[in-house]
Amino acid sequence: MGVAHPNAIPAALLILGFSLIGYLDDVYGSPAFRGIRGHLTALRSGTFTTGLLKLVASPLMAGIFSLVIYGFQNWLAYLNIIMIAASSNAFNLLDLRPGRSQGFAVITLVMLLPFVPLPVAVGSILVLLITIIPDARAKVMMGDSGAIAIGTGVALVVIASSNILLAVAYTVAAVTLNVVAEKVSLTKLISQNIVLNKIDSLLGRRS
């Protein structure tokens, strides 16, 4: 997301690719199938959904990016594949209320400030702050194309930190969020937590 990323061009192309897949899901997707389980169920019944395309294309694009940057023999490439794919979907799962995805992305990036290059983090935060205003007011909606791009960008910021422990911790958190979302509504989970609900209420219109 930040211009100072050491692999800026591949990173920009990766975000663009994820955003394009999200756009296809926005335009041609069906609300009849939700979550990983829902798309796999659709496939078993003979229906190939845009959501399934997204699930297949996400690790594929993340894999091309990571393997080109790190090579096949570096285990970090495979960690980054999981991280990017899980992060992109995690922020997409959060994008059910105005400003929520961008807001939690900003909070995440602020928490990452001590560990990542300052221009990368600050540049990413500024971009998010610009886009969050109309979205938080429910004047526009990012859709999957925007939310997935945000999740991909946050993962790239983590990668730019070159901090292995941070990368592992973030990957575990992103994967956990995906697993939890398959079983429980994230909106319901947030509303039941006093701290998360208060933060969420400040991020955008909730009425």
C-alpha positions in Angstrom: 0.0 0.0 0.0 2.9 2.4 0.7 5.1 3.7 -2.1 8.2 2.9 -0.2 7.6 -0.8 -0.3 10.9 -2.5 -1.5 8.9 -4.4 -4.2 6.5 -1.6 -5.0 5.6 -2.6 -8.6 4.8 -6.3 -7.8 2.9 -5.2 -4.7 0.8 -2.7 -6.7 0.1 -5.4 -9.4 -0.9 -7.8 -6.6 -3.3 -5.3 -5.1 -4.8 -4.6 -8.5 -5.2 -8.3 -9.2 -7.0 -8.9 -5.9 -9.2 -5.8 -6.5 -10.2 -7.1 -9.9 -11.2 -10.5 -8.5 -13.2 -8.7 -5.9 -14.9 -6.6 -8.6 -15.9 -9.7 -10.5 -17.5 -11.0 -7.3 -19.2 -7.6 -6.7 -20.8 -7.6 -10.2 -21.5 -11.3 -10.8 -21.6 -12.8 -7.4 -24.7 -14.3 -5.8 -25.7 -13.8 -2.1 -27.1 -17.3 -2.1 -23.6 -18.7 -1.4 -21.6 -17.3 1.5 -18.4 -18.3 3.2 -15.9 -21.0 2.2 -18.3 -23.8 3.1 -21.1 -22.2 1.0 -19.0 -21.9 -2.1 -17.7 -25.5 -1.8 -21.2 -26.7 -1.3 -22.2 -24.8 -4.5 -19.3 -26.5 -6.4 -20.5 -30.0 -5.3 -23.9 -29.2 -6.7 -22.3 -28.2 -10.0 -22.3 -24.4 -9.6 -19.0 -22.5 -9.9 -19.3 -19.2 -8.1 -17.3 -16.0 -8.3 -16.7 -16.5 -4.6 -15.0 -19.8 -5.3 -13.0 -18.1 -8.1 -11.8 -15.6 -5.5 -10.8 -18.4 -3.1 -8.8 -20.1 -5.8 -7.3 -17.0 -7.4 -6.3 -15.4 -4.1 -3.6 -17.9 -3.0 -2.6 -18.3 -6.7 -1.8 -14.6 -7.1 -0.2 -14.5 -3.6 1.9 -17.5 -4.6 3.1 -15.9 -7.8 4.0 -12.7 -5.9 5.8 -14.5 -3.0 7.6 -17.1 -5.1 8.9 -14.4 -7.5 10.2 -12.3 -4.6 11.5 -15.0 -2.4 12.0 -18.1 -4.5 10.8 -21.7 -4.0 13.3 -22.6 -1.3 12.5 -19.8 1.1 9.8 -20.9 3.6 8.8 -17.2 4.0 7.3 -17.4 0.6 4.8 -20.0 1.7 4.1 -18.1 4.9 3.4 -15.0 2.9 1.0 -16.9 0.6 -1.1 -17.9 3.6 -0.8 -14.4 5.1 -1.9 -12.5 2.0 -4.8 -14.8 1.1 -6.1 -14.9 4.7 -5.7 -11.1 5.3 -7.5 -10.2 2.0 -10.4 -12.4 3.0 -10.4 -11.2 6.6 -10.9 -7.6 5.8 -13.5 -8.6 3.2 -15.4 -10.4 6.0 -15.2 -7.2 8.1 -16.8 -5.1 5.3 -20.4 -5.6 6.4 -20.9 -2.1 7.9 -19.8 1.4 6.7 -16.2 2.2 7.5 -15.5 -1.0 9.4 -12.9 -2.5 7.1 -10.9 0.7 6.6 -11.3 1.5 10.3 -9.9 -1.7 11.6 -7.2 -1.6 8.9 -6.1 1.9 10.3 -6.1 0.5 13.8 -4.0 -2.5 12.7 -1.5 -0.2 10.9 -1.2 2.1 13.9 -0.3 -1.0 16.0 2.3 -1.9 13.3 4.0 1.5 13.4 6.9 0.4 15.7 7.7 -2.5 13.4 7.4 -1.3 9.8 9.1 1.4 7.7 7.4 4.7 8.6 6.7 5.9 5.0 5.0 2.6 4.2 2.7 2.6 7.3 1.9 6.4 7.2 1.3 6.4 3.5 -1.1 3.4 3.8 -2.9 5.1 6.8 -3.4 8.3 4.8 -4.9 6.5 1.9 -7.3 4.7 4.2 -8.3 7.9 6.0 -9.2 9.5 2.7 -11.4 6.6 1.6 -13.0 6.0 4.9 -14.9 9.3 5.0 -17.5 8.7 2.3 -17.7 5.0 3.2 -18.3 5.7 6.9 -21.1 8.1 6.0 -22.7 5.3 3.8 -22.4 7.6 0.7 -20.4 5.0 -1.2 -19.6 1.3 -0.8 -16.2 -0.3 -1.4 -17.5 -3.8 -2.0 -15.2 -6.8 -2.3 -12.9 -5.0 -4.7 -12.0 -2.4 -2.1 -12.0 -4.6 1.1 -9.9 -7.3 -0.5 -7.4 -4.7 -1.7 -7.2 -3.3 1.9 -6.5 -6.7 3.4 -3.9 -7.4 0.7 -2.2 -4.0 1.4 -2.1 -4.6 5.2 -0.4 -7.9 4.6 2.2 -6.3 2.3 2.9 -3.7 5.1 3.6 -6.6 7.4 5.9 -8.2 4.8 7.7 -4.9 4.4 8.6 -5.0 8.1 10.9 -8.0 7.5 9.9 -9.1 11.0 9.4 -12.9 11.0 7.7 -13.0 14.4 5.3 -10.3 13.4 4.6 -12.1 10.1 3.8 -15.3 11.9 1.6 -13.6 14.5 -0.3 -11.6 11.9 -0.8 -14.7 9.8 -2.2 -16.7 12.8 -4.6 -13.8 13.6 -5.8 -13.5 10.0 -6.4 -17.3 9.6 -8.1 -17.4 13.0 -10.5 -14.6 11.9 -11.3 -16.6 8.8 -12.0 -19.7 10.8 -14.2 -17.9 13.4 -16.2 -16.2 10.6 -17.1 -19.6 9.2 -18.8 -20.4 12.5 -20.0 -17.1 14.0 -21.2 -13.8 12.6 -18.4 -11.2 13.0 -21.0 -8.5 13.3 -22.7 -10.4 16.2 -19.3 -11.1 17.8 -18.3 -7.4 17.6 -21.7 -6.3 19.0 -21.3 -8.6 22.0 -17.9 -7.3 23.0 -18.0 -3.9 24.8 -14.7 -2.6 23.6 -15.0 -3.8 19.9 -18.6 -2.6 19.8 -17.6 0.9 21.0 -14.8 1.1 18.5 -17.0 -0.2 15.7 -19.7 2.4 16.5 -17.1 5.2 16.0 -16.1 3.9 12.5 -19.2 4.8 10.7 -23.0 4.9 10.4 -24.7 2.0 12.2 -28.4 3.0 12.0 
